[in-house]
Amino acid sequence: MCYSAQIQADFRKYQREQSAVLDIAAFARLYWQRDQGARLRIPKAVDAAFMQPRNDGERRIKALIDAFDARETQRLEQDLFKQKKRLADAQRALALKHTKAAAENERIAGDKIEWTLRKLADLRRSDLLERDARIFPGWYAPVLVGEGGKRVLRPMRYQCRPAGKPASYDTRYPGTYNARRDNLEGFWRGQFGHSHALMIVHAFYENVARHAAEHRALEPGEQEQNFVLEFRPRPAHDMLVACLWSHWQHGDEALDSFAAITDTPPAEVAAAGHDRCIVPIKPDHIDAWLHPDATNLAALQLILDDRDRPYYEHRLAA
């Protein structure tokens, strides 16, 4: 399972290198929904791509981002004030008499102050870090789709909710951010051959069981321990990850969401202890993948067979 990825977030690079058309209305709708209170997770690097707007549409999005950041800053500053007061109260109480309740309040307030200060620092800085472009299930990312013979860049949620399914599908099937290749013509038949996408990533991350990485069985009574590995292609390059997507609609509510296709892993990923891997396609296949022929699924399977095949170097994720 590809549970996390470091994406290419700069839409201008998509425009420049992929001749992509930006779906400005879809991005504006996403940011408007967040401005109205929807709990949407958008990477900081995606926000940053709109910080130097070139037209009215981009300026409207920047205004929505600025307003959201201002409200978040105010909320965090208010929380910080409350926790500092809680810490001071606890420390005064401890100075008079040591109690379990006061000690617990001191600990909790200290942890929350530290967390809030980190969040405020993240909001205020303008320089981007690698983690600012990282997505997880439920987060939004820009993906390429085919529309009217063009390559279109649109924001979508990383966890696919197929059209016609209830909203509860998200919790009933939490693993639908990945689409197993051996089930493309089964579970994913409504999307495979019909609605394809590409997510451009620099790296991907996997939860790996320690005993699997050490190529051994669990000892009697041993609890499974997991850690996160980061996989990067060598030579380093942007990978065009094959995805499926769906447009879900229920009344006035709409959602575009996608899943990354996974397959059996190459030897170096398997040796690291993981049993699945994303499928990056070759640049020559972009248009054939984004404009699929539903009557020729075999040709689409051949695109997945003729994949980009870098060596995946891994390390413990930061």
Protein Blocks (a to p, Z undefined) as FASTA:
>chain_A
ZZbdcddfblklmmmmnopacdfklmmmmmmmmmnopacdddfklmmmmmmccbfklmmm
mmmmmmmmmmmmmmmmmmmmmmmmmmmmmmmmmmmoccfklmmmmmmmmmmmmmmmmmmm
mmmpmbdcfklmcccehiacdddddeehiacdddddeddddehiafklmmmmmmlmbccf
klmmmmmmmmgopagcddddfbdcddddfklmnopacdehiacddddddddddddddddd
ddddddddehjbccdddddddddddfklmmnopabdcddddfklmmmmmmccfklmmlmm
mmmmmpccddddddddZZ
